[in-house]
Amino acid sequence: MANLETTVNGLKLPNPFVIGSGPPGTNANVIGKAFDEGWGAVIAKTISLEAEKVINVQPRYARLRSRESQEIFGWENIELISDRKFDVWIDEFKETKNKYPDRILIASIMEEYRKDAWVEIVQRCEEAGVDAFELNLSCPHGLPERRMGSAMGENPELAKEVCGWVMDVAKVPVWAKMTPNVTRIQDPSRAALEAGCDGISAINTIRSVLGVDLKTLRPEPSVEGYTTPGGYSCQAIKPIALRMCMEVAQLIHEEFPGRTLSGIGGVETGEDAAQFILLGCDTVQVCTGVMKRGYGIIKPMLEELSTFMDSHSFGSIEDFKGHSLQFFTTHAELVRLQAEARAAKKAEFEAKAADDKMIREDASWTGEDFVKQSDALSRG
Ligand SMILES: Cc1cc2nc3c(=O)[nH]c(=O)nc-3n(C[C@H](O)[C@H](O)[C@H](O)COP(=O)(O)O)c2cc1C
């Protein structure tokens, strides 16, 4: 039977499943629920020193459903960070740690571009007993107007400076949470790791416009008839999250061995989690999945992950972490590998390609067989 326990930056987790910052960690009550259900750690909703500046709107979510099953696979939000008072949060951190002394509670923090504010928020949360920090350098809406959130994560120099302020005073592990709304996620990740952060979390939501209501002609989510671009999450973003985690994992492997990676984006099953771990993640976070299906999804997720591990005889997370990174290469190398394989098995390849209607040259595409030809070229 696989052992799901894992130690990350010295933090001992019963399993690698972490509640991602957002509504599922928005007060002591729901954080307690997550621990009771068996989540490995909880990252609380992002907090700041001045909650009175945070004013949310309703509605603030819009969702994309599959045409046939109606299952939600895409989720946009224009929610800000926590609107609850900092002092209330400090009390709840203390209360939670008293009730769950052995469980890992991570504070997600965000502040304006002022060193004294970052130092204060770190020190006061630490005094309340939190086990680690996640720096929210990545929220894509609302707060960038105050040079917070993704305004910092999109700018490696700014990210490095802010992470440096935190690392000067933090006594517990610190992860920097990255925005996907950049061309190269390695650049701000490298900046945070150079500043000394212990790990990277990736990804936050993708800047998006979910759709336009064709009756009212208003974009969604519509607030008094208007909207603002929000952050996209849920299953639809998993491929982008996996790609970005793979890139950050390669960076860590090559330049910062020993630092850690927490993968986030569209995780809803143990098999999803296994894929993030195979691409180098130490832990896997879930936010929208809990909003869709509740805290109880942890139980099937644990079972699915251990079934996967047993099927490959992996005894621990460490046994397969990063295993699949070795199978990424350049396109030129794919061409070379394929030419080599075809030369070795020429007759077999040609028979299979003819049989599958597999396109070998662009001139072979036809209007009549277009969908079949696309299928034949696909996996899955
Ligand atoms: C409604 C909502 C609120 C969120 N609030 C925060 C937040 O306060 N801080 C933060 O770092 N990320 C926040 N996120 C982003 C998630 O933590 C996560 O990075 C993202 O949603 C992708 O993961 P998922 O597909 O599992 O939700 C929020 C996401 C949603 C859907």
The ligand as a Gaussian input file, in Angstrom:
#p B3LYP/6-31G(d) Opt

LIG

0 1
 C      -13.393000      32.099000      -6.483000
 C      -11.897000      32.031000      -6.439000
 C      -11.194000      32.820000      -5.540000
 C       -9.795000      32.765000      -5.482000
 N       -9.126000      33.529000      -4.564000
 C       -7.774000      33.426000      -4.470000
 C       -7.070000      34.123000      -3.465000
 O       -7.635000      34.818000      -2.617000
 N       -5.715000      34.008000      -3.442000
 C       -5.024000      33.227000      -4.328000
 O       -3.798000      33.128000      -4.258000
 N       -5.690000      32.529000      -5.274000
 C       -7.032000      32.608000      -5.361000
 N       -7.692000      31.869000      -6.308000
 C       -6.919000      31.053000      -7.271000
 C       -6.799000      29.588000      -6.824000
 O       -6.107000      29.437000      -5.613000
 C       -6.075000      28.753000      -7.919000
 O       -4.772000      29.259000      -8.093000
 C       -6.783000      28.755000      -9.269000
 O       -8.172000      28.850000      -9.106000
 C       -6.484000      27.500000     -10.089000
 O       -6.768000      26.320000      -9.389000
 P       -8.183000      25.532000      -9.470000
 O       -8.458000      25.229000     -10.919000
 O       -7.994000      24.319000      -8.608000
 O       -9.199000      26.463000      -8.890000
 C       -9.100000      31.906000      -6.367000
 C       -9.803000      31.099000      -7.263000
 C      -11.189000      31.137000      -7.301000
 C      -11.923000      30.242000      -8.257000

